[in-house]
């Protein structure tokens, strides 16, 4: 029994040491985003080495009109793309929600961006549009 516990602890330690770099990069980018955009509540999740999910919890930005909010989301995605040094990103999902529990108005689905890398070093953020799916309407008999 004790042998299994030691073996399990050793495996967990090895996994933590092996994965040490990814959380460090994740927390550094999270801190940079908080500092750059003056938000105290931001969360960066690295899905794998080439896909990010960014959540910004800020009441003022959650209540922006859709055009201003989309511009802010694109700015955050571009910043993350330029400052993420592990690899070229394939996608960045940005969601802006409320920091407080006052209500859910303004909270929505994440906006997905696909970076387009150009030879001159510039990056264009292309919003990914999900194709609309027609839902069948049930006819009453």
DAZI-V105973 format. One record per run of one state. SS is the DSSP state (h for helix, s for strand, l for the rest). FROM is the first residue (numbers start at 1). TO is the last residue. If there is no record, write none. Layout:
BEGIN
ss=SS from=FROM to=TO
ss=SS from=FROM to=TO
END
This chain:
BEGIN
ss=l from=1 to=1
ss=h from=2 to=18
ss=l from=19 to=19
ss=h from=20 to=37
ss=l from=38 to=41
ss=s from=42 to=48
ss=l from=49 to=50
ss=s from=51 to=57
ss=l from=58 to=58
ss=h from=59 to=62
ss=l from=63 to=65
ss=h from=66 to=83
ss=l from=84 to=90
ss=s from=91 to=97
ss=l from=98 to=110
ss=s from=111 to=117
ss=l from=118 to=122
ss=s from=123 to=127
ss=l from=128 to=141
END
